[in-house]
Amino acid sequence: MQSFQFFSPPQLDFGAGHIDHLPRHILSFGRSALILKGGQSLEQSGHWQRICKLLKDNNISWSQAIISGEPSPSVVDTIVAEHKQDQPDCVIAIGGGSVIDAGKAVSAMLTCPGSVKNYLEKVGHKKPEYKQIPFIAIPTTSGTGSEATKNAVLSETGPHGYKASLRHDSYIPNIALIDPELMVACPPHVTAAAGMDALSQLLESYLSTAATPLTDALALNGLEYFSRSFPAVCSSKAENPEARANMAYAAYISGLTLANAGLGTVHGIAGVIGGYKPLPHGQICGVLLAPVMEQTLAQLTATDTTMKKMSRAASILTGQAYENDFQGAEGFINYLRLLQRETTLTSFNSKHITNEDIDIFAKESSNKNNPVKITYATIKTILTGCITREN
């Protein structure tokens, strides 16, 4: 058997109503906290009021910062500057992947000099340091799995934009507190896009050239929970607590598998697009997943291990038995195309992405750990097919 390492959060606290455990976790670090959260959804759901009461009842002091959209280095730097002199005992991020990434970066930079941009991969020139303020990640969406990873994705959007990671083994959250009740109020379009991101991560890490027996087992288990729950959380019965819990679990597993096996061409393209265009990351992944996997399959032979993996994934996702791996792999692609249509994540609007953009995206995209090389020309073909032209 191959040798490998495996990274995961030191502590996972998972279950409906477990937000009530938050004071106990904070008190394990001290009595003050800096809380990062998203826009208005937490207040509108009533969960923020519940959290505030929990903190007051336990004599915990806190300050807060709002994260709107995907975080930029300047947003992180501003929050750090406001709290560096009087540092909190812990940093808490309550929200989607963007909020958690921002919290992860803030907790790290509270102990580091200079701008976070100096420490970003492929952007900065400094290596991250080995320490951080204790960090608690509390997701309110089931998508990025950032609560399980060691990197924080930051971005600057525009002609010279980028998406880059602040990454270090010590940046894995000290505690991942996952309460599915916090996800019930997630809007349907966000639920769908986040779920497609989680699916992309499970599949890309499962098919990755860096996959291990442990990540394979986890990814397949995550796909099983995804398949039984994703339609329910996207439907009119989205309040389904069991389905929400299953999706929260699948997303967490996707974070574990991507952190340990890496990702493929879907995210290799999505990261570039996200740096140039203010499009939601989950939407980008949802549009790209089927065509990238289709082009990957086109380069495989019937005896290829990746085709066997696609077939096995298809059996889990569809609940069907296939006569051979080729039929299973075709069933795999058909399932992904069906999800695209059901979630309406089928294309990008030509108003947002031009022919010039396509050329830039194709040049800058990477294959990462994809099982086959997707060429520049093929990526251009994929992107061209993903654009809806308006008359």
Backbone torsions as a table, in degrees:
resi	resn	phi	psi	omega
1	MET	NA	144.4	179.2
2	GLN	-64.8	153.2	174.9
3	SER	-91.3	148.8	-179.5
4	PHE	-162.2	165.1	172.6
5	GLN	-112.7	162.1	179.8
6	PHE	-142.5	129.7	-178.9
7	PHE	-114.1	136.3	177.5
8	SER	-152.5	160.1	179.1
9	PRO	-58.7	143.0	178.9
10	PRO	-57.7	-32.8	-177.1
11	GLN	-144.4	131.1	174.4
12	LEU	-116.6	128.6	176.8
13	ASP	-121.9	104.3	-170.4
14	PHE	-121.6	128.9	173.1
15	GLY	156.1	153.1	178.6
16	ALA	-62.3	132.2	-179.7
17	GLY	83.3	-0.1	-175.9
18	HIS	-74.5	-4.4	172.6
19	ILE	-60.2	-23.5	177.0
20	ASP	-64.5	-15.8	179.0
21	HIS	-82.3	-7.9	-173.6
22	LEU	-56.4	-46.3	179.7
23	PRO	-56.0	-41.1	179.9
24	ARG	-61.4	-40.2	179.8
25	HIS	-68.1	-41.8	178.6
26	ILE	-62.2	-44.6	-176.5
27	LEU	-65.7	-17.1	175.5
28	SER	-72.0	-15.4	178.5
29	PHE	-110.0	-25.4	-176.7
30	GLY	155.8	-156.5	-175.5
31	ARG	-122.6	11.3	178.2
32	SER	-131.3	147.2	-177.4
33	ALA	-143.7	147.0	168.2
34	LEU	-105.7	121.2	-176.0
35	ILE	-110.8	123.4	173.2
36	LEU	-102.0	134.5	179.8
37	LYS	-145.3	168.3	-179.1
38	GLY	-79.2	-161.1	-175.9
39	GLY	-63.6	-112.6	-173.4
40	GLN	-105.9	-8.3	-171.7
41	SER	-62.0	-36.1	-178.7
42	LEU	-66.6	-40.7	177.1
43	GLU	-67.4	-43.9	-177.8
44	GLN	-63.1	-30.7	180.0
45	SER	-78.3	-16.6	-177.3
46	GLY	89.9	-7.7	-177.0
47	HIS	-71.1	-32.6	-180.0
48	TRP	-64.5	-41.9	177.7
49	GLN	-61.5	-38.9	177.6
50	ARG	-63.7	-42.8	-179.9
51	ILE	-65.4	-43.0	179.3
52	CYS	-60.0	-41.0	178.7
53	LYS	-64.5	-40.4	178.1
54	LEU	-60.0	-42.7	-179.1
55	LEU	-68.2	-43.6	179.2
56	LYS	-62.5	-43.4	-178.4
57	ASP	-63.8	-22.2	-178.8
58	ASN	-108.6	16.3	176.2
59	ASN	54.7	41.4	177.6
60	ILE	-102.0	127.6	177.3
61	SER	-91.8	148.6	-179.5
62	TRP	-152.9	157.5	169.3
63	SER	-126.7	166.2	-175.3
64	GLN	-138.8	157.4	175.9
65	ALA	-139.4	143.5	-178.0
66	ILE	-100.4	133.3	175.6
67	ILE	-111.8	115.0	178.6
68	SER	-110.3	118.4	-178.3
69	GLY	76.7	-168.1	-178.8
70	GLU	-76.2	135.3	-172.5
71	PRO	-73.4	143.7	175.6
72	SER	-108.2	162.6	175.1
73	PRO	-55.8	-38.2	-178.5
74	SER	-65.2	-36.1	176.8
75	VAL	-62.9	-46.2	178.8
76	VAL	-62.7	-45.8	-178.9
77	ASP	-59.8	-39.5	-179.3
78	THR	-64.6	-45.9	180.0
79	ILE	-64.2	-42.3	179.7
80	VAL	-62.1	-43.7	-178.9
81	ALA	-61.6	-35.4	-178.9
82	GLU	-72.2	-21.1	-172.2
83	HIS	-124.5	2.5	-174.5
84	LYS	-70.1	-37.8	-177.2
85	GLN	-70.7	-42.8	179.5
86	ASP	-112.3	77.9	-171.1
87	GLN	-70.4	141.0	175.5
88	PRO	-75.7	164.8	176.7
89	ASP	-74.8	-24.7	176.9
90	CYS	-156.2	159.5	175.0
91	VAL	-112.4	136.8	179.9
92	ILE	-125.3	134.1	174.8
93	ALA	-118.5	122.8	179.8
94	ILE	-121.0	107.3	-179.2
95	GLY	162.9	-160.3	177.8
96	GLY	-76.7	-171.5	-176.3
97	GLY	-59.7	-34.9	-180.0
98	SER	-65.0	-40.6	179.2
99	VAL	-66.3	-43.0	-179.5
100	ILE	-66.7	-40.2	176.3
101	ASP	-61.5	-42.1	178.0
102	ALA	-62.3	-44.5	179.0
103	GLY	-61.9	-40.0	178.8
104	LYS	-62.1	-43.6	179.9
105	ALA	-68.0	-40.6	179.1
106	VAL	-63.4	-44.3	-178.8
107	SER	-62.2	-33.1	178.2
108	ALA	-75.3	-44.5	-173.3
109	MET	-76.4	-15.7	174.2
110	LEU	-63.1	-16.9	179.4
111	THR	-111.7	2.1	-176.5
112	CYS	-118.6	147.2	177.2
113	PRO	-82.5	153.1	173.2
114	GLY	82.3	-175.4	-178.7
115	SER	-78.1	146.8	177.3
116	VAL	-62.2	-26.0	-179.0
117	LYS	-59.9	-29.7	-179.7
118	ASN	-66.9	-17.4	-174.7
119	TYR	-108.4	0.4	-177.3
120	LEU	-76.3	142.3	177.8
121	GLU	-61.8	135.8	176.5
122	LYS	66.5	1.0	179.6
123	VAL	-120.3	-50.0	-177.8
124	GLY	-91.8	-177.8	-176.6
125	HIS	-124.5	1.8	-178.7
126	LYS	-112.2	153.2	175.5
127	LYS	-91.8	137.4	178.9
128	PRO	-59.4	150.7	179.1
129	GLU	-86.0	171.9	-169.4
130	TYR	-90.4	4.9	-175.4
131	LYS	-129.4	163.2	177.8
132	GLN	-159.1	164.1	169.2
133	ILE	-70.5	138.1	179.4
134	PRO	-49.6	137.4	-171.3
135	PHE	-127.4	130.8	177.6
136	ILE	-116.1	123.1	179.7
137	ALA	-104.1	127.5	-179.2
138	ILE	-129.0	95.9	-177.1
139	PRO	-74.9	145.6	174.1
140	THR	-117.0	3.6	172.8
141	THR	-130.3	161.8	178.3
142	SER	-111.5	87.7	-174.3
143	GLY	-152.3	-79.0	-167.6
144	THR	-70.8	-26.9	-175.5
145	GLY	69.0	18.8	-177.2
146	SER	-60.6	-22.6	177.9
147	GLU	-65.9	-9.2	-178.1
148	ALA	-116.6	2.9	-172.2
149	THR	-111.9	169.2	-176.6
150	LYS	-104.7	10.3	-179.3
151	ASN	-126.5	151.7	174.7
152	ALA	-117.2	122.5	-178.3
153	VAL	-90.9	121.6	177.3
154	LEU	-119.2	155.9	-176.0
155	SER	-147.2	154.3	167.9
156	GLU	-127.1	123.5	-174.8
157	THR	-97.5	136.4	178.2
158	GLY	148.8	-172.8	-177.5
159	PRO	-56.5	-31.7	177.9
160	HIS	-114.0	31.8	-174.6
161	GLY	-75.1	171.3	179.6
162	TYR	-161.9	159.0	164.3
163	LYS	-122.2	123.7	-175.8
164	ALA	-142.2	157.5	-174.5
165	SER	-106.5	139.7	162.9
166	LEU	-93.0	116.2	-168.7
167	ARG	-135.8	134.5	172.5
168	HIS	-164.8	147.7	-179.4
169	ASP	-57.8	-30.3	-176.9
170	SER	-79.1	-6.2	-177.2
171	TYR	-88.9	2.8	171.4
172	ILE	-62.1	133.4	-178.6
173	PRO	-52.8	140.0	175.7
174	ASN	-63.5	-36.9	179.5
175	ILE	-139.3	130.2	169.9
176	ALA	-105.6	111.0	-179.6
177	LEU	-104.6	108.4	-174.8
178	ILE	-114.6	109.7	178.5
179	ASP	-116.5	106.7	-178.2
180	PRO	-57.9	-22.3	178.9
181	GLU	-63.5	-26.3	179.7
182	LEU	-72.5	-13.1	-174.5
183	MET	-99.1	-9.1	-176.6
184	VAL	-62.0	-34.9	-176.9
185	ALA	-83.7	1.2	-178.6
186	CYS	-63.6	127.3	-178.5
187	PRO	-59.0	149.2	-176.6
188	PRO	-55.2	-43.2	-177.1
189	HIS	-68.6	-32.9	176.8
190	VAL	-72.2	-40.5	177.2
191	THR	-58.1	-45.4	-178.0
192	ALA	-65.6	-47.2	-178.7
193	ALA	-65.7	-42.3	179.1
194	ALA	-63.8	-41.4	179.3
195	GLY	-63.2	-37.8	178.2
196	MET	-69.3	-30.7	174.3
197	ASP	-65.8	-45.0	178.4
198	ALA	-61.2	-43.1	178.8
199	LEU	-62.6	-44.0	177.9
200	SER	-56.5	-44.2	-178.1
201	GLN	-67.0	-41.1	177.7
202	LEU	-62.5	-45.2	-176.8
203	LEU	-72.3	-44.4	-179.3
204	GLU	-63.8	-40.5	179.4
205	SER	-71.8	-32.7	177.6
206	TYR	-66.6	-39.2	-179.4
207	LEU	-89.4	-1.9	-175.0
208	SER	-61.5	147.9	174.6
209	THR	-69.7	-14.2	179.3
210	ALA	-102.2	10.8	-179.6
211	ALA	-64.7	151.8	177.8
212	THR	-127.2	167.8	177.1
213	PRO	-55.4	-34.3	-179.2
214	LEU	-72.9	-45.2	178.9
215	THR	-66.9	-33.9	176.6
216	ASP	-61.8	-46.2	-178.8
217	ALA	-62.9	-42.5	179.4
218	LEU	-66.7	-44.1	-178.9
219	ALA	-61.6	-43.6	179.1
220	LEU	-63.9	-38.8	177.0
221	ASN	-65.5	-40.8	176.9
222	GLY	-62.8	-39.8	178.1
223	LEU	-63.9	-36.3	178.2
224	GLU	-62.5	-45.4	179.7
225	TYR	-70.2	-34.6	175.9
226	PHE	-61.6	-49.0	-173.7
227	SER	-62.7	-33.9	-178.0
228	ARG	-84.5	-7.4	-171.0
229	SER	-125.5	-29.8	-173.2
230	PHE	-59.1	-46.5	178.7
231	PRO	-58.5	-37.1	-177.4
232	ALA	-68.0	-41.9	-178.1
233	VAL	-73.9	-17.5	177.8
234	CYS	-93.4	-5.3	-175.3
235	SER	-94.0	-173.9	178.2
236	SER	-68.9	-13.0	178.6
237	LYS	-101.2	36.6	-174.4
238	ALA	-63.5	-13.6	179.3
239	GLU	-78.5	-4.6	-179.8
240	ASN	-46.9	106.5	-174.0
241	PRO	-66.0	-35.9	-180.0
242	GLU	-67.0	-42.6	179.1
243	ALA	-64.8	-40.3	178.2
244	ARG	-62.2	-41.4	178.9
245	ALA	-64.6	-42.7	179.4
246	ASN	-62.5	-41.6	179.5
247	MET	-69.3	-36.3	176.9
248	ALA	-62.0	-39.8	178.0
249	TYR	-66.1	-45.8	-179.7
250	ALA	-59.9	-41.5	180.0
251	ALA	-65.7	-41.6	177.6
252	TYR	-60.9	-44.6	178.8
253	ILE	-62.2	-37.7	178.8
254	SER	-62.6	-33.9	175.9
255	GLY	-66.3	-42.5	177.9
256	LEU	-62.0	-44.4	-175.7
257	THR	-71.8	-39.0	178.8
258	LEU	-67.6	-35.5	-179.4
259	ALA	-65.8	-24.9	-174.5
260	ASN	-110.9	-22.4	-179.7
261	ALA	-117.7	-8.7	-179.5
262	GLY	78.2	-178.3	-177.5
263	LEU	-125.2	-179.0	-175.2
264	GLY	-120.5	-147.6	-171.4
265	THR	-72.5	-28.0	177.1
266	VAL	-55.3	-52.6	179.3
267	HIS	-75.0	-24.3	176.0
268	GLY	-65.1	-30.3	175.2
269	ILE	-88.1	-42.8	-174.9
270	ALA	-59.6	-38.1	-179.9
271	GLY	-63.6	-36.9	178.9
272	VAL	-69.3	-47.7	179.7
273	ILE	-58.4	-43.6	-178.6
274	GLY	-63.5	-25.6	177.7
275	GLY	-75.3	-28.2	-178.0
276	TYR	-97.0	-32.5	-172.3
277	LYS	-124.3	139.5	-179.8
278	PRO	-80.0	57.2	179.1
279	LEU	-101.9	140.7	178.5
280	PRO	-58.3	135.3	-176.1
281	HIS	-59.3	-43.2	-179.6
282	GLY	-62.9	-37.2	177.2
283	GLN	-62.5	-44.4	-179.9
284	ILE	-59.9	-46.4	-179.7
285	CYS	-63.8	-40.4	-179.9
286	GLY	-62.0	-38.4	179.3
287	VAL	-72.1	-37.6	-173.6
288	LEU	-84.4	-24.4	-168.5
289	LEU	-56.3	-53.6	-176.2
290	ALA	-64.0	-50.1	-178.4
291	PRO	-65.0	-34.2	177.3
292	VAL	-67.3	-43.4	178.5
293	MET	-65.8	-34.3	177.8
294	GLU	-64.6	-42.4	178.4
295	GLN	-70.6	-30.7	174.8
296	THR	-65.9	-46.6	179.7
297	LEU	-60.3	-35.7	-177.3
298	ALA	-59.9	-21.9	-178.3
299	GLN	-99.8	4.4	-176.3
300	LEU	-97.4	155.6	173.1
301	THR	-104.3	165.9	-175.2
302	ALA	-62.4	-23.0	-178.3
303	THR	-99.2	2.2	-177.7
304	ASP	-68.5	137.1	179.7
305	THR	-59.2	-36.4	-179.6
306	THR	-64.4	-37.3	177.1
307	MET	-65.1	-38.8	177.1
308	LYS	-62.3	-39.4	179.0
309	LYS	-67.0	-41.6	177.3
310	MET	-59.5	-42.4	-179.8
311	SER	-63.8	-41.6	179.5
312	ARG	-66.1	-40.6	177.1
313	ALA	-62.4	-40.1	179.7
314	ALA	-61.7	-41.0	179.7
315	SER	-62.0	-38.2	178.8
316	ILE	-71.1	-44.6	-175.1
317	LEU	-71.6	-34.8	-176.5
318	THR	-100.9	-19.1	-176.0
319	GLY	75.0	14.9	-177.6
320	GLN	-106.5	152.7	172.8
321	ALA	-100.2	138.1	-177.9
322	TYR	-114.8	147.6	-176.7
323	GLU	-68.0	-32.9	179.2
324	ASN	-152.0	172.5	-175.7
325	ASP	-67.3	-32.5	179.3
326	PHE	-64.2	-45.1	177.1
327	GLN	-63.8	-37.8	178.0
328	GLY	-64.2	-40.5	178.7
329	ALA	-66.3	-38.2	175.4
330	GLU	-65.1	-39.6	175.9
331	GLY	-62.3	-34.2	177.1
332	PHE	-61.0	-49.1	179.4
333	ILE	-65.7	-41.4	179.7
334	ASN	-61.5	-38.5	178.2
335	TYR	-63.6	-43.9	-179.9
336	LEU	-65.1	-38.8	177.1
337	ARG	-64.7	-39.2	177.8
338	LEU	-62.4	-43.5	178.3
339	LEU	-62.2	-39.4	176.4
340	GLN	-54.9	-49.2	-177.8
341	ARG	-65.9	-41.2	-177.6
342	GLU	-67.5	-31.7	179.8
343	THR	-94.6	-4.2	-175.8
344	THR	59.8	22.3	176.1
345	LEU	-94.5	65.3	-172.8
346	THR	-103.7	-23.0	-174.7
347	SER	-162.8	168.1	171.7
348	PHE	-103.3	151.2	178.2
349	ASN	-82.7	137.4	-178.8
350	SER	-62.7	-17.2	175.4
351	LYS	-66.6	-27.2	-176.1
352	HIS	-94.4	-32.6	-175.6
353	ILE	-129.0	121.6	-178.5
354	THR	-99.5	173.6	176.7
355	ASN	-62.8	-36.8	177.3
356	GLU	-64.3	-39.6	177.1
357	ASP	-59.9	-44.6	-177.6
358	ILE	-57.0	-43.2	179.7
359	ASP	-63.0	-42.9	179.2
360	ILE	-64.7	-46.0	-179.0
361	PHE	-60.1	-43.4	-178.3
362	ALA	-65.1	-37.6	180.0
363	LYS	-68.6	-36.2	-173.1
364	GLU	-94.4	-9.0	-178.7
365	SER	-71.3	159.8	179.7
366	SER	-129.2	158.9	177.3
367	ASN	-91.4	-14.0	-178.7
368	LYS	44.9	-119.2	-177.1
369	ASN	-104.4	27.3	178.7
370	ASN	-62.6	142.4	-176.4
371	PRO	-67.0	-20.0	173.9
372	VAL	-134.2	159.8	179.5
373	LYS	-83.0	123.6	174.5
374	ILE	-96.8	114.7	-172.3
375	THR	-73.8	167.0	175.4
376	TYR	-54.6	-47.1	-178.3
377	ALA	-63.5	-39.4	-179.4
378	THR	-69.5	-38.8	177.4
379	ILE	-63.5	-38.5	175.6
380	LYS	-61.9	-40.6	177.9
381	THR	-63.3	-43.0	178.9
382	ILE	-60.1	-50.4	-176.4
383	LEU	-66.3	-39.9	177.8
384	THR	-60.5	-39.2	178.7
385	GLY	-72.0	-14.3	-179.0
386	CYS	-94.8	3.3	-177.2
387	ILE	-101.3	129.7	173.1
388	THR	-93.3	117.5	-179.5
389	ARG	-88.8	131.5	177.8
390	GLU	-99.0	141.2	179.2
391	ASN	-73.4	NA	NA
